[in-house]
Amino acid sequence: MVIVKLESGILYSEKTSPVRDSGVSEIGVLRAGTFIDYTGLDGCGFVLRVGTEVYEPVIMPELDFEIEDGMEVCLAFEEYPAATICMVGVTIEITSCEVYVPCE
């Protein structure tokens, strides 16, 4: 899959039409996000920052990479109402996630 992020914040892939990276959850729309390690906060692990919003993944597909602090990814997700101990952001189900590799 080819994914391109333009300076305007627009993501494009061969599976989607161009969409603005607004941080608003839309099913099937790719978003640019960054994994942040919150393990120092009680009950937390990795969370996702998308734009200015923080999301707490509670369901994720099997990934073919190891998550690292500061890792940039392209992902699709939807809200998934759940109660957690961490409580730092909206809980989500990640439906698709790939490591973001910028064009050089």
PDB file as gemmi writes it, atoms N, CA and C in Angstrom:
CRYST1    1.000    1.000    1.000  90.00  90.00  90.00 P 1                      
ATOM      1  N   MET A   1       0.846  -1.178   0.000  1.00  0.00           N  
ATOM      2  CA  MET A   1       0.000   0.000   0.000  1.00  0.00           C  
ATOM      3  C   MET A   1       0.887   1.236   0.000  1.00  0.00           C  
ATOM      4  N   VAL A   2       0.583   2.194  -0.816  1.00  0.00           N  
ATOM      5  CA  VAL A   2       1.322   3.443  -0.864  1.00  0.00           C  
ATOM      6  C   VAL A   2       0.573   4.474  -0.050  1.00  0.00           C  
ATOM      7  N   ILE A   3       1.258   5.087   0.913  1.00  0.00           N  
ATOM      8  CA  ILE A   3       0.643   6.111   1.750  1.00  0.00           C  
ATOM      9  C   ILE A   3       1.521   7.349   1.677  1.00  0.00           C  
ATOM     10  N   VAL A   4       0.918   8.478   1.399  1.00  0.00           N  
ATOM     11  CA  VAL A   4       1.664   9.725   1.300  1.00  0.00           C  
ATOM     12  C   VAL A   4       1.013  10.745   2.220  1.00  0.00           C  
ATOM     13  N   LYS A   5       1.823  11.423   3.019  1.00  0.00           N  
ATOM     14  CA  LYS A   5       1.306  12.517   3.836  1.00  0.00           C  
ATOM     15  C   LYS A   5       1.895  13.812   3.312  1.00  0.00           C  
ATOM     16  N   LEU A   6       1.046  14.718   2.900  1.00  0.00           N  
ATOM     17  CA  LEU A   6       1.484  16.001   2.389  1.00  0.00           C  
ATOM     18  C   LEU A   6       1.640  16.983   3.537  1.00  0.00           C  
ATOM     19  N   GLU A   7       2.410  18.060   3.334  1.00  0.00           N  
ATOM     20  CA  GLU A   7       2.602  19.058   4.378  1.00  0.00           C  
ATOM     21  C   GLU A   7       1.286  19.683   4.821  1.00  0.00           C  
ATOM     22  N   SER A   8       0.280  19.646   3.975  1.00  0.00           N  
ATOM     23  CA  SER A   8      -1.026  20.215   4.305  1.00  0.00           C  
ATOM     24  C   SER A   8      -1.780  19.376   5.328  1.00  0.00           C  
ATOM     25  N   GLY A   9      -1.212  18.190   5.695  1.00  0.00           N  
ATOM     26  CA  GLY A   9      -1.892  17.323   6.639  1.00  0.00           C  
ATOM     27  C   GLY A   9      -2.868  16.377   5.969  1.00  0.00           C  
ATOM     28  N   ILE A  10      -2.808  16.278   4.655  1.00  0.00           N  
ATOM     29  CA  ILE A  10      -3.708  15.384   3.927  1.00  0.00           C  
ATOM     30  C   ILE A  10      -3.012  14.051   3.723  1.00  0.00           C  
ATOM     31  N   LEU A  11      -3.722  12.980   4.004  1.00  0.00           N  
ATOM     32  CA  LEU A  11      -3.209  11.634   3.777  1.00  0.00           C  
ATOM     33  C   LEU A  11      -3.864  11.074   2.527  1.00  0.00           C  
ATOM     34  N   TYR A  12      -3.113  10.304   1.779  1.00  0.00           N  
ATOM     35  CA  TYR A  12      -3.676   9.648   0.610  1.00  0.00           C  
ATOM     36  C   TYR A  12      -3.130   8.234   0.534  1.00  0.00           C  
ATOM     37  N   SER A  13      -3.975   7.292   0.249  1.00  0.00           N  
ATOM     38  CA  SER A  13      -3.516   5.932  -0.009  1.00  0.00           C  
ATOM     39  C   SER A  13      -4.310   5.409  -1.191  1.00  0.00           C  
ATOM     40  N   GLU A  14      -3.856   4.301  -1.754  1.00  0.00           N  
ATOM     41  CA  GLU A  14      -4.586   3.751  -2.888  1.00  0.00           C  
ATOM     42  C   GLU A  14      -5.936   3.186  -2.475  1.00  0.00           C  
ATOM     43  N   LYS A  15      -6.185   3.034  -1.148  1.00  0.00           N  
ATOM     44  CA  LYS A  15      -7.470   2.520  -0.674  1.00  0.00           C  
ATOM     45  C   LYS A  15      -8.445   3.625  -0.293  1.00  0.00           C  
ATOM     46  N   THR A  16      -7.967   4.853  -0.153  1.00  0.00           N  
ATOM     47  CA  THR A  16      -8.851   5.944   0.250  1.00  0.00           C  
ATOM     48  C   THR A  16      -8.657   7.124  -0.673  1.00  0.00           C  
ATOM     49  N   SER A  17      -9.612   8.007  -0.666  1.00  0.00           N  
ATOM     50  CA  SER A  17      -9.425   9.275  -1.357  1.00  0.00           C  
ATOM     51  C   SER A  17      -8.760  10.226  -0.369  1.00  0.00           C  
ATOM     52  N   PRO A  18      -8.208  11.336  -0.834  1.00  0.00           N  
ATOM     53  CA  PRO A  18      -7.560  12.260   0.094  1.00  0.00           C  
ATOM     54  C   PRO A  18      -8.524  12.721   1.184  1.00  0.00           C  
ATOM     55  N   VAL A  19      -8.029  12.739   2.419  1.00  0.00           N  
ATOM     56  CA  VAL A  19      -8.830  13.201   3.547  1.00  0.00           C  
ATOM     57  C   VAL A  19      -7.961  14.083   4.420  1.00  0.00           C  
ATOM     58  N   ARG A  20      -8.561  15.046   5.067  1.00  0.00           N  
ATOM     59  CA  ARG A  20      -7.809  15.911   5.967  1.00  0.00           C  
ATOM     60  C   ARG A  20      -7.578  15.179   7.274  1.00  0.00           C  
ATOM     61  N   ASP A  21      -6.359  15.281   7.809  1.00  0.00           N  
ATOM     62  CA  ASP A  21      -5.990  14.638   9.066  1.00  0.00           C  
ATOM     63  C   ASP A  21      -6.450  15.519  10.226  1.00  0.00           C  
ATOM     64  N   SER A  22      -7.719  15.444  10.566  1.00  0.00           N  
ATOM     65  CA  SER A  22      -8.295  16.333  11.562  1.00  0.00           C  
ATOM     66  C   SER A  22      -8.292  15.741  12.962  1.00  0.00           C  
ATOM     67  N   GLY A  23      -7.968  14.451  13.084  1.00  0.00           N  
ATOM     68  CA  GLY A  23      -8.010  13.821  14.391  1.00  0.00           C  
ATOM     69  C   GLY A  23      -9.388  13.286  14.738  1.00  0.00           C  
ATOM     70  N   VAL A  24     -10.373  13.480  13.884  1.00  0.00           N  
ATOM     71  CA  VAL A  24     -11.723  12.991  14.133  1.00  0.00           C  
ATOM     72  C   VAL A  24     -11.826  11.567  13.613  1.00  0.00           C  
ATOM     73  N   SER A  25     -12.346  10.684  14.432  1.00  0.00           N  
ATOM     74  CA  SER A  25     -12.450   9.278  14.050  1.00  0.00           C  
ATOM     75  C   SER A  25     -13.472   9.083  12.947  1.00  0.00           C  
ATOM     76  N   GLU A  26     -13.052   8.423  11.879  1.00  0.00           N  
ATOM     77  CA  GLU A  26     -13.960   8.021  10.812  1.00  0.00           C  
ATOM     78  C   GLU A  26     -13.580   6.608  10.422  1.00  0.00           C  
ATOM     79  N   ILE A  27     -14.535   5.716  10.371  1.00  0.00           N  
ATOM     80  CA  ILE A  27     -14.248   4.321  10.062  1.00  0.00           C  
ATOM     81  C   ILE A  27     -13.618   4.209   8.676  1.00  0.00           C  
ATOM     82  N   GLY A  28     -12.492   3.497   8.601  1.00  0.00           N  
ATOM     83  CA  GLY A  28     -11.851   3.230   7.328  1.00  0.00           C  
ATOM     84  C   GLY A  28     -10.994   4.353   6.779  1.00  0.00           C  
ATOM     85  N   VAL A  29     -10.916   5.490   7.447  1.00  0.00           N  
ATOM     86  CA  VAL A  29     -10.110   6.602   6.971  1.00  0.00           C  
ATOM     87  C   VAL A  29      -8.753   6.540   7.650  1.00  0.00           C  
ATOM     88  N   LEU A  30      -7.700   6.641   6.849  1.00  0.00           N  
ATOM     89  CA  LEU A  30      -6.358   6.599   7.418  1.00  0.00           C  
ATOM     90  C   LEU A  30      -6.020   7.923   8.095  1.00  0.00           C  
ATOM     91  N   ARG A  31      -5.401   7.831   9.251  1.00  0.00           N  
ATOM     92  CA  ARG A  31      -4.979   8.992  10.030  1.00  0.00           C  
ATOM     93  C   ARG A  31      -3.516   8.836  10.386  1.00  0.00           C  
ATOM     94  N   ALA A  32      -2.810   9.940  10.508  1.00  0.00           N  
ATOM     95  CA  ALA A  32      -1.437   9.911  10.994  1.00  0.00           C  
ATOM     96  C   ALA A  32      -1.490  10.043  12.509  1.00  0.00           C  
ATOM     97  N   GLY A  33      -0.766   9.185  13.199  1.00  0.00           N  
ATOM     98  CA  GLY A  33      -0.739   9.233  14.651  1.00  0.00           C  
ATOM     99  C   GLY A  33       0.635   8.877  15.173  1.00  0.00           C  
ATOM    100  N   THR A  34       0.847   9.141  16.462  1.00  0.00           N  
ATOM    101  CA  THR A  34       2.124   8.840  17.109  1.00  0.00           C  
ATOM    102  C   THR A  34       1.857   8.074  18.387  1.00  0.00           C  
ATOM    103  N   PHE A  35       2.522   6.930  18.552  1.00  0.00           N  
ATOM    104  CA  PHE A  35       2.424   6.191  19.808  1.00  0.00           C  
ATOM    105  C   PHE A  35       3.260   6.889  20.867  1.00  0.00           C  
ATOM    106  N   ILE A  36       2.684   7.084  22.044  1.00  0.00           N  
ATOM    107  CA  ILE A  36       3.369   7.715  23.172  1.00  0.00           C  
ATOM    108  C   ILE A  36       3.316   6.747  24.351  1.00  0.00           C  
ATOM    109  N   ASP A  37       4.457   6.551  25.003  1.00  0.00           N  
ATOM    110  CA  ASP A  37       4.555   5.615  26.130  1.00  0.00           C  
ATOM    111  C   ASP A  37       4.101   6.304  27.415  1.00  0.00           C  
ATOM    112  N   TYR A  38       2.954   5.872  27.945  1.00  0.00           N  
ATOM    113  CA  TYR A  38       2.406   6.415  29.193  1.00  0.00           C  
ATOM    114  C   TYR A  38       2.542   5.404  30.334  1.00  0.00           C  
ATOM    115  N   THR A  39       3.472   4.455  30.239  1.00  0.00           N  
ATOM    116  CA  THR A  39       3.571   3.403  31.259  1.00  0.00           C  
ATOM    117  C   THR A  39       3.892   3.945  32.642  1.00  0.00           C  
ATOM    118  N   GLY A  40       4.413   5.144  32.751  1.00  0.00           N  
ATOM    119  CA  GLY A  40       4.671   5.743  34.059  1.00  0.00           C  
ATOM    120  C   GLY A  40       3.402   6.211  34.758  1.00  0.00           C  
ATOM    121  N   LEU A  41       2.314   6.317  34.027  1.00  0.00           N  
ATOM    122  CA  LEU A  41       1.028   6.736  34.582  1.00  0.00           C  
ATOM    123  C   LEU A  41       0.241   5.483  34.953  1.00  0.00           C  
ATOM    124  N   ASP A  42      -0.333   5.465  36.127  1.00  0.00           N  
ATOM    125  CA  ASP A  42      -1.012   4.281  36.654  1.00  0.00           C  
ATOM    126  C   ASP A  42      -2.018   3.687  35.664  1.00  0.00           C  
ATOM    127  N   GLY A  43      -1.836   2.405  35.358  1.00  0.00           N  
ATOM    128  CA  GLY A  43      -2.772   1.673  34.515  1.00  0.00           C  
ATOM    129  C   GLY A  43      -2.634   1.937  33.024  1.00  0.00           C  
ATOM    130  N   CYS A  44      -1.612   2.679  32.622  1.00  0.00           N  
ATOM    131  CA  CYS A  44      -1.460   3.036  31.208  1.00  0.00           C  
ATOM    132  C   CYS A  44      -0.338   2.249  30.542  1.00  0.00           C  
ATOM    133  N   GLY A  45      -0.425   2.210  29.227  1.00  0.00           N  
ATOM    134  CA  GLY A  45       0.622   1.643  28.377  1.00  0.00           C  
ATOM    135  C   GLY A  45       0.863   2.646  27.263  1.00  0.00           C  
ATOM    136  N   PHE A  46       0.838   2.186  26.033  1.00  0.00           N  
ATOM    137  CA  PHE A  46       0.972   3.106  24.907  1.00  0.00           C  
ATOM    138  C   PHE A  46      -0.374   3.730  24.579  1.00  0.00           C  
ATOM    139  N   VAL A  47      -0.370   5.024  24.328  1.00  0.00           N  
ATOM    140  CA  VAL A  47      -1.551   5.737  23.849  1.00  0.00           C  
ATOM    141  C   VAL A  47      -1.201   6.311  22.484  1.00  0.00           C  
ATOM    142  N   LEU A  48      -2.184   6.811  21.790  1.00  0.00           N  
ATOM    143  CA  LEU A  48      -1.984   7.396  20.470  1.00  0.00           C  
ATOM    144  C   LEU A  48      -2.318   8.869  20.484  1.00  0.00           C  
ATOM    145  N   ARG A  49      -1.433   9.675  19.933  1.00  0.00           N  
ATOM    146  CA  ARG A  49      -1.738  11.096  19.745  1.00  0.00           C  
ATOM    147  C   ARG A  49      -2.021  11.290  18.261  1.00  0.00           C  
ATOM    148  N   VAL A  50      -3.203  11.814  17.964  1.00  0.00           N  
ATOM    149  CA  VAL A  50      -3.623  12.105  16.596  1.00  0.00           C  
ATOM    150  C   VAL A  50      -4.000  13.583  16.586  1.00  0.00           C  
ATOM    151  N   GLY A  51      -3.182  14.389  15.941  1.00  0.00           N  
ATOM    152  CA  GLY A  51      -3.387  15.838  16.014  1.00  0.00           C  
ATOM    153  C   GLY A  51      -3.159  16.283  17.452  1.00  0.00           C  
ATOM    154  N   THR A  52      -4.146  16.935  18.034  1.00  0.00           N  
ATOM    155  CA  THR A  52      -4.041  17.373  19.432  1.00  0.00           C  
ATOM    156  C   THR A  52      -4.776  16.437  20.385  1.00  0.00           C  
ATOM    157  N   GLU A  53      -5.421  15.410  19.842  1.00  0.00           N  
ATOM    158  CA  GLU A  53      -6.201  14.484  20.661  1.00  0.00           C  
ATOM    159  C   GLU A  53      -5.363  13.276  21.094  1.00  0.00           C  
ATOM    160  N   VAL A  54      -5.685  12.740  22.279  1.00  0.00           N  
ATOM    161  CA  VAL A  54      -5.043  11.522  22.782  1.00  0.00           C  
ATOM    162  C   VAL A  54      -6.098  10.431  22.830  1.00  0.00           C  
ATOM    163  N   TYR A  55      -5.745   9.257  22.300  1.00  0.00           N  
ATOM    164  CA  TYR A  55      -6.650   8.116  22.271  1.00  0.00           C  
ATOM    165  C   TYR A  55      -6.006   6.946  22.979  1.00  0.00           C  
ATOM    166  N   GLU A  56      -6.836   6.152  23.635  1.00  0.00           N  
ATOM    167  CA  GLU A  56      -6.362   4.968  24.348  1.00  0.00           C  
ATOM    168  C   GLU A  56      -6.830   3.719  23.598  1.00  0.00           C  
ATOM    169  N   PRO A  57      -5.913   3.036  22.906  1.00  0.00           N  
ATOM    170  CA  PRO A  57      -6.310   1.824  22.189  1.00  0.00           C  
ATOM    171  C   PRO A  57      -6.652   0.696  23.164  1.00  0.00           C  
ATOM    172  N   VAL A  58      -7.829   0.119  23.017  1.00  0.00           N  
ATOM    173  CA  VAL A  58      -8.215  -1.012  23.861  1.00  0.00           C  
ATOM    174  C   VAL A  58      -8.312  -2.299  23.047  1.00  0.00           C  
ATOM    175  N   ILE A  59      -8.472  -2.173  21.729  1.00  0.00           N  
ATOM    176  CA  ILE A  59      -8.470  -3.333  20.837  1.00  0.00           C  
ATOM    177  C   ILE A  59      -7.596  -2.977  19.639  1.00  0.00           C  
ATOM    178  N   MET A  60      -6.638  -3.876  19.331  1.00  0.00           N  
ATOM    179  CA  MET A  60      -5.752  -3.653  18.196  1.00  0.00           C  
ATOM    180  C   MET A  60      -5.596  -4.943  17.413  1.00  0.00           C  
ATOM    181  N   PRO A  61      -5.405  -4.826  16.106  1.00  0.00           N  
ATOM    182  CA  PRO A  61      -5.128  -6.030  15.323  1.00  0.00           C  
ATOM    183  C   PRO A  61      -3.715  -6.522  15.639  1.00  0.00           C  
ATOM    184  N   GLU A  62      -3.409  -7.732  15.232  1.00  0.00           N  
ATOM    185  CA  GLU A  62      -2.050  -8.232  15.389  1.00  0.00           C  
ATOM    186  C   GLU A  62      -1.144  -7.398  14.477  1.00  0.00           C  
ATOM    187  N   LEU A  63      -0.082  -6.841  15.056  1.00  0.00           N  
ATOM    188  CA  LEU A  63       0.816  -5.972  14.296  1.00  0.00           C  
ATOM    189  C   LEU A  63       2.071  -6.730  13.901  1.00  0.00           C  
ATOM    190  N   ASP A  64       2.632  -6.382  12.758  1.00  0.00           N  
ATOM    191  CA  ASP A  64       3.863  -7.032  12.319  1.00  0.00           C  
ATOM    192  C   ASP A  64       5.098  -6.201  12.671  1.00  0.00           C  
ATOM    193  N   PHE A  65       4.959  -5.350  13.698  1.00  0.00           N  
ATOM    194  CA  PHE A  65       6.070  -4.544  14.197  1.00  0.00           C  
ATOM    195  C   PHE A  65       5.889  -4.334  15.691  1.00  0.00           C  
ATOM    196  N   GLU A  66       6.965  -3.971  16.380  1.00  0.00           N  
ATOM    197  CA  GLU A  66       6.905  -3.696  17.807  1.00  0.00           C  
ATOM    198  C   GLU A  66       6.687  -2.205  18.023  1.00  0.00           C  
ATOM    199  N   ILE A  67       5.734  -1.852  18.855  1.00  0.00           N  
ATOM    200  CA  ILE A  67       5.433  -0.445  19.116  1.00  0.00           C  
ATOM    201  C   ILE A  67       6.568   0.167  19.931  1.00  0.00           C  
ATOM    202  N   GLU A  68       6.972   1.375  19.543  1.00  0.00           N  
ATOM    203  CA  GLU A  68       8.007   2.117  20.254  1.00  0.00           C  
ATOM    204  C   GLU A  68       7.515   3.529  20.543  1.00  0.00           C  
ATOM    205  N   ASP A  69       8.032   4.123  21.601  1.00  0.00           N  
ATOM    206  CA  ASP A  69       7.679   5.492  21.959  1.00  0.00           C  
ATOM    207  C   ASP A  69       8.077   6.439  20.827  1.00  0.00           C  
ATOM    208  N   GLY A  70       7.146   7.271  20.390  1.00  0.00           N  
ATOM    209  CA  GLY A  70       7.403   8.236  19.331  1.00  0.00           C  
ATOM    210  C   GLY A  70       7.217   7.695  17.924  1.00  0.00           C  
ATOM    211  N   MET A  71       6.837   6.430  17.809  1.00  0.00           N  
ATOM    212  CA  MET A  71       6.656   5.812  16.483  1.00  0.00           C  
ATOM    213  C   MET A  71       5.464   6.446  15.776  1.00  0.00           C  
ATOM    214  N   GLU A  72       5.698   6.897  14.548  1.00  0.00           N  
ATOM    215  CA  GLU A  72       4.630   7.468  13.736  1.00  0.00           C  
ATOM    216  C   GLU A  72       3.990   6.366  12.907  1.00  0.00           C  
ATOM    217  N   VAL A  73       2.668   6.373  12.872  1.00  0.00           N  
ATOM    218  CA  VAL A  73       1.919   5.348  12.156  1.00  0.00           C  
ATOM    219  C   VAL A  73       0.793   5.973  11.345  1.00  0.00           C  
ATOM    220  N   CYS A  74       0.321   5.221  10.366  1.00  0.00           N  
ATOM    221  CA  CYS A  74      -0.912   5.541   9.646  1.00  0.00           C  
ATOM    222  C   CYS A  74      -1.916   4.506  10.109  1.00  0.00           C  
ATOM    223  N   LEU A  75      -3.075   4.940  10.549  1.00  0.00           N  
ATOM    224  CA  LEU A  75      -4.019   4.004  11.113  1.00  0.00           C  
ATOM    225  C   LEU A  75      -5.460   4.382  10.821  1.00  0.00           C  
ATOM    226  N   ALA A  76      -6.313   3.398  10.942  1.00  0.00           N  
ATOM    227  CA  ALA A  76      -7.757   3.598  10.894  1.00  0.00           C  
ATOM    228  C   ALA A  76      -8.290   3.100  12.227  1.00  0.00           C  
ATOM    229  N   PHE A  77      -9.256   3.812  12.777  1.00  0.00           N  
ATOM    230  CA  PHE A  77      -9.803   3.422  14.073  1.00  0.00           C  
ATOM    231  C   PHE A  77     -11.231   3.915  14.215  1.00  0.00           C  
ATOM    232  N   GLU A  78     -11.896   3.386  15.229  1.00  0.00           N  
ATOM    233  CA  GLU A  78     -13.236   3.859  15.569  1.00  0.00           C  
ATOM    234  C   GLU A  78     -13.357   3.871  17.090  1.00  0.00           C  
ATOM    235  N   GLU A  79     -14.226   4.725  17.582  1.00  0.00           N  
ATOM    236  CA  GLU A  79     -14.430   4.773  19.032  1.00  0.00           C  
ATOM    237  C   GLU A  79     -14.941   3.427  19.518  1.00  0.00           C  
ATOM    238  N   TYR A  80     -14.479   3.032  20.685  1.00  0.00           N  
ATOM    239  CA  TYR A  80     -14.892   1.767  21.299  1.00  0.00           C  
ATOM    240  C   TYR A  80     -15.125   2.060  22.783  1.00  0.00           C  
ATOM    241  N   PRO A  81     -16.357   2.318  23.177  1.00  0.00           N  
ATOM    242  CA  PRO A  81     -16.640   2.679  24.562  1.00  0.00           C  
ATOM    243  C   PRO A  81     -16.176   1.593  25.533  1.00  0.00           C  
ATOM    244  N   ALA A  82     -15.336   1.979  26.475  1.00  0.00           N  
ATOM    245  CA  ALA A  82     -14.820   1.042  27.468  1.00  0.00           C  
ATOM    246  C   ALA A  82     -14.346   1.828  28.687  1.00  0.00           C  
ATOM    247  N   ALA A  83     -14.392   1.185  29.833  1.00  0.00           N  
ATOM    248  CA  ALA A  83     -13.859   1.781  31.061  1.00  0.00           C  
ATOM    249  C   ALA A  83     -12.447   1.235  31.270  1.00  0.00           C  
ATOM    250  N   THR A  84     -11.500   2.134  31.543  1.00  0.00           N  
ATOM    251  CA  THR A  84     -10.125   1.708  31.774  1.00  0.00           C  
ATOM    252  C   THR A  84      -9.577   2.391  33.023  1.00  0.00           C  
ATOM    253  N   ILE A  85      -8.486   1.874  33.535  1.00  0.00           N  
ATOM    254  CA  ILE A  85      -7.820   2.503  34.678  1.00  0.00           C  
ATOM    255  C   ILE A  85      -7.065   3.738  34.221  1.00  0.00           C  
ATOM    256  N   CYS A  86      -6.521   3.719  33.029  1.00  0.00           N  
ATOM    257  CA  CYS A  86      -5.690   4.807  32.510  1.00  0.00           C  
ATOM    258  C   CYS A  86      -6.474   6.116  32.354  1.00  0.00           C  
ATOM    259  N   MET A  87      -7.590   6.088  31.670  1.00  0.00           N  
ATOM    260  CA  MET A  87      -8.503   7.224  31.500  1.00  0.00           C  
ATOM    261  C   MET A  87      -7.829   8.506  30.995  1.00  0.00           C  
ATOM    262  N   VAL A  88      -6.983   8.413  29.957  1.00  0.00           N  
ATOM    263  CA  VAL A  88      -6.328   9.613  29.440  1.00  0.00           C  
ATOM    264  C   VAL A  88      -6.944  10.130  28.148  1.00  0.00           C  
ATOM    265  N   GLY A  89      -7.788   9.328  27.531  1.00  0.00           N  
ATOM    266  CA  GLY A  89      -8.382   9.765  26.272  1.00  0.00           C  
ATOM    267  C   GLY A  89      -9.531   8.877  25.886  1.00  0.00           C  
ATOM    268  N   VAL A  90     -10.079   9.143  24.721  1.00  0.00           N  
ATOM    269  CA  VAL A  90     -11.180   8.348  24.189  1.00  0.00           C  
ATOM    270  C   VAL A  90     -10.654   6.949  23.882  1.00  0.00           C  
ATOM    271  N   THR A  91     -11.397   5.928  24.285  1.00  0.00           N  
ATOM    272  CA  THR A  91     -10.981   4.553  24.000  1.00  0.00           C  
ATOM    273  C   THR A  91     -11.372   4.205  22.568  1.00  0.00           C  
ATOM    274  N   ILE A  92     -10.456   3.510  21.883  1.00  0.00           N  
ATOM    275  CA  ILE A  92     -10.666   3.202  20.466  1.00  0.00           C  
ATOM    276  C   ILE A  92     -10.304   1.763  20.146  1.00  0.00           C  
ATOM    277  N   GLU A  93     -10.843   1.291  19.020  1.00  0.00           N  
ATOM    278  CA  GLU A  93     -10.428   0.037  18.405  1.00  0.00           C  
ATOM    279  C   GLU A  93      -9.655   0.409  17.149  1.00  0.00           C  
ATOM    280  N   ILE A  94      -8.407  -0.025  17.066  1.00  0.00           N  
ATOM    281  CA  ILE A  94      -7.609   0.213  15.869  1.00  0.00           C  
ATOM    282  C   ILE A  94      -7.938  -0.897  14.878  1.00  0.00           C  
ATOM    283  N   THR A  95      -8.389  -0.515  13.695  1.00  0.00           N  
ATOM    284  CA  THR A  95      -8.770  -1.507  12.693  1.00  0.00           C  
ATOM    285  C   THR A  95      -7.661  -1.768  11.681  1.00  0.00           C  
ATOM    286  N   SER A  96      -6.737  -0.835  11.557  1.00  0.00           N  
ATOM    287  CA  SER A  96      -5.615  -0.972  10.635  1.00  0.00           C  
ATOM    288  C   SER A  96      -4.485  -0.084  11.128  1.00  0.00           C  
ATOM    289  N   CYS A  97      -3.242  -0.572  11.038  1.00  0.00           N  
ATOM    290  CA  CYS A  97      -2.116   0.228  11.520  1.00  0.00           C  
ATOM    291  C   CYS A  97      -0.842  -0.186  10.797  1.00  0.00           C  
ATOM    292  N   GLU A  98      -0.147   0.800  10.233  1.00  0.00           N  
ATOM    293  CA  GLU A  98       1.112   0.564   9.545  1.00  0.00           C  
ATOM    294  C   GLU A  98       2.107   1.637   9.954  1.00  0.00           C  
ATOM    295  N   VAL A  99       3.389   1.274   9.992  1.00  0.00           N  
ATOM    296  CA  VAL A  99       4.434   2.246  10.310  1.00  0.00           C  
ATOM    297  C   VAL A  99       4.467   3.278   9.190  1.00  0.00           C  
ATOM    298  N   TYR A 100       4.517   4.533   9.589  1.00  0.00           N  
ATOM    299  CA  TYR A 100       4.565   5.644   8.622  1.00  0.00           C  
ATOM    300  C   TYR A 100       6.010   5.847   8.186  1.00  0.00           C  
ATOM    301  N   VAL A 101       6.251   5.811   6.894  1.00  0.00           N  
ATOM    302  CA  VAL A 101       7.577   6.043   6.329  1.00  0.00           C  
ATOM    303  C   VAL A 101       7.476   7.257   5.414  1.00  0.00           C  
ATOM    304  N   PRO A 102       8.094   8.387   5.817  1.00  0.00           N  
ATOM    305  CA  PRO A 102       7.969   9.602   4.985  1.00  0.00           C  
ATOM    306  C   PRO A 102       8.703   9.453   3.652  1.00  0.00           C  
ATOM    307  N   CYS A 103       8.202  10.157   2.667  1.00  0.00           N  
ATOM    308  CA  CYS A 103       8.870  10.196   1.365  1.00  0.00           C  
ATOM    309  C   CYS A 103      10.109  11.064   1.498  1.00  0.00           C  
ATOM    310  N   GLU A 104      11.181  10.665   0.847  1.00  0.00           N  
ATOM    311  CA  GLU A 104      12.417  11.455   0.919  1.00  0.00           C  
ATOM    312  C   GLU A 104      12.625  12.247  -0.332  1.00  0.00           C  
TER     313      GLU A 104                                                      
END                                                                             
